[in-house]
Amino acid sequence: MMFNPSRDQARQLFFDTWRKYRAGEPLSGMETIALEVILQHPEYHAMLQDREHYLDKDFLPEMGETNPFLHMIMHVAIKEQLAIDQPAGIRQKFEQIRAKTGDEHTAMHHTMECLAEMLWQAQRHQTAPDAQLYLNCMDKWFNQ
């Protein structure tokens, strides 16, 4: 099932997952995916323990701030895409990048840059996201 949360739902997923993990409570399927991402990003652990401060915080890229929730939800989105191979061929291209970099997390970040580019182009041109642009971007990473 595709996950298409609002900003607050996405943030709440990460807060709830981290709280449940630390309490030893069982996780849902989506929470298990979110936990994999959280554990790869220890720099966000303290933030996830401070829901009151971060639930509504705006992160300003123009001020050099990275939005950790956007970063983590993009990881989750790519994991979903890989699980169902959508867009068609993404799994193979991802595996090629992973083989070349030797590291899944690095390959995920290269893929994330391509996902961000596709979404930015769609927003800029007010069009639907272009899967071919996304896959072509991944080919560029592989062919470097």
Backbone torsions as a table, in degrees:
resi	resn	phi	psi	omega
1	MET	NA	132.0	179.7
2	MET	-73.8	144.1	-178.2
3	PHE	-107.9	115.5	-178.3
4	ASN	-129.8	73.2	-172.3
5	PRO	-83.3	159.8	167.0
6	SER	-72.9	171.9	178.6
7	ARG	-57.5	-48.0	-178.1
8	ASP	-66.4	-38.8	178.4
9	GLN	-63.9	-41.8	179.0
10	ALA	-63.1	-45.9	179.5
11	ARG	-63.4	-43.0	-179.0
12	GLN	-62.6	-36.8	176.5
13	LEU	-54.7	-46.4	-177.6
14	PHE	-71.3	-41.2	176.4
15	PHE	-61.6	-47.9	-178.8
16	ASP	-63.6	-42.9	-179.8
17	THR	-60.7	-46.1	-178.5
18	TRP	-64.8	-42.2	178.9
19	ARG	-62.1	-47.2	-179.7
20	LYS	-63.2	-42.9	179.3
21	TYR	-59.3	-47.2	-178.0
22	ARG	-67.9	-27.2	179.0
23	ALA	-88.9	-4.4	-179.5
24	GLY	74.6	22.2	-179.8
25	GLU	-85.5	153.9	178.3
26	PRO	-66.4	150.4	-179.0
27	LEU	-112.5	149.5	172.7
28	SER	-76.2	173.8	178.7
29	GLY	-58.6	-46.4	179.8
30	MET	-66.9	-37.2	177.9
31	GLU	-65.4	-33.7	177.3
32	THR	-63.2	-41.8	177.0
33	ILE	-64.9	-45.2	179.6
34	ALA	-60.8	-39.6	180.0
35	LEU	-63.4	-40.2	176.8
36	GLU	-54.7	-44.0	-179.5
37	VAL	-67.7	-46.5	-180.0
38	ILE	-57.7	-44.2	-178.0
39	LEU	-66.5	-23.6	175.8
40	GLN	-79.5	-8.5	-176.2
41	HIS	-128.9	71.4	-179.8
42	PRO	-60.8	-21.4	179.2
43	GLU	-65.5	-13.8	179.9
44	TYR	-101.9	-4.8	-174.2
45	HIS	-61.0	-45.1	-179.9
46	ALA	-63.1	-39.6	178.7
47	MET	-61.5	-39.5	-177.6
48	LEU	-71.0	-11.6	175.8
49	GLN	-93.1	0.0	-177.0
50	ASP	-125.7	63.4	-177.6
51	ARG	-54.2	-44.4	-174.9
52	GLU	-59.0	-37.2	-178.0
53	HIS	-80.0	-35.9	-169.5
54	TYR	-103.2	-13.0	-177.1
55	LEU	-58.2	-43.0	-177.0
56	ASP	-107.7	7.5	-176.9
57	LYS	-67.2	133.5	172.3
58	ASP	-91.5	132.9	177.3
59	PHE	-104.0	130.0	-172.5
60	LEU	-109.6	102.5	179.6
61	PRO	-58.9	-32.7	179.8
62	GLU	-67.5	-15.3	175.9
63	MET	-100.9	10.5	178.7
64	GLY	81.9	12.9	-179.4
65	GLU	-90.3	132.2	172.4
66	THR	-91.3	137.2	176.2
67	ASN	-85.8	105.3	-176.7
68	PRO	-64.1	-30.9	179.6
69	PHE	-70.3	-41.5	176.2
70	LEU	-62.5	-43.2	179.5
71	HIS	-59.5	-48.6	-177.6
72	MET	-69.0	-37.8	-179.0
73	ILE	-70.3	-28.3	174.8
74	MET	-68.0	-37.6	173.7
75	HIS	-57.5	-48.2	-179.1
76	VAL	-60.7	-44.6	-179.3
77	ALA	-60.6	-42.8	-179.9
78	ILE	-67.5	-39.4	176.9
79	LYS	-60.1	-40.1	176.8
80	GLU	-64.0	-44.4	179.9
81	GLN	-60.6	-42.9	-179.9
82	LEU	-65.6	-37.6	-177.6
83	ALA	-63.1	-33.6	-177.1
84	ILE	-111.9	4.8	-178.8
85	ASP	52.0	50.5	175.7
86	GLN	-127.8	126.5	0.5
87	PRO	-65.7	151.6	-176.6
88	ALA	-53.3	126.8	179.5
89	GLY	101.9	-11.3	-177.4
90	ILE	-63.0	-37.7	-178.1
91	ARG	-61.3	-45.6	-179.9
92	GLN	-63.9	-43.6	-179.7
93	LYS	-65.1	-39.4	177.7
94	PHE	-62.5	-44.4	-179.3
95	GLU	-62.8	-35.9	177.2
96	GLN	-64.7	-43.6	178.7
97	ILE	-65.5	-42.1	179.4
98	ARG	-62.3	-42.2	179.0
99	ALA	-63.2	-39.3	-178.5
100	LYS	-70.3	-41.4	-177.9
101	THR	-83.5	-23.9	-178.1
102	GLY	76.7	11.6	-174.8
103	ASP	-150.0	124.7	-178.6
104	GLU	-63.8	-41.5	-177.6
105	HIS	-65.9	-39.9	176.0
106	THR	-63.3	-43.3	177.6
107	ALA	-62.0	-37.5	178.3
108	MET	-63.2	-42.2	-179.6
109	HIS	-68.1	-37.5	175.0
110	HIS	-62.7	-43.5	178.8
111	THR	-64.1	-39.2	179.1
112	MET	-61.0	-39.5	177.3
113	GLU	-61.3	-38.2	179.2
114	CYS	-70.7	-40.0	176.3
115	LEU	-61.5	-45.6	179.1
116	ALA	-61.3	-41.5	178.8
117	GLU	-62.3	-44.8	179.9
118	MET	-61.4	-44.8	-179.2
119	LEU	-66.8	-39.1	178.4
120	TRP	-63.7	-44.4	178.6
121	GLN	-62.1	-42.1	179.2
122	ALA	-63.0	-43.2	179.1
123	GLN	-67.1	-44.0	-178.8
124	ARG	-60.8	-42.0	-176.4
125	HIS	-97.0	1.0	-178.4
126	GLN	51.6	52.1	179.7
127	THR	-127.8	170.8	173.8
128	ALA	-68.8	151.3	175.8
129	PRO	-57.3	139.3	-176.0
130	ASP	-102.0	103.2	-178.2
131	ALA	-59.9	-34.6	-178.8
132	GLN	-67.3	-37.2	175.9
133	LEU	-61.4	-42.1	178.9
134	TYR	-60.3	-51.4	-178.2
135	LEU	-66.6	-37.9	177.6
136	ASN	-63.3	-38.3	177.5
137	CYS	-62.5	-41.7	178.5
138	MET	-64.2	-36.6	176.7
139	ASP	-60.9	-37.6	-179.8
140	LYS	-63.4	-38.9	177.8
141	TRP	-63.9	-43.3	-177.6
142	PHE	-66.4	-36.7	-174.6
143	ASN	-86.9	1.3	179.3
144	GLN	-72.6	NA	NA
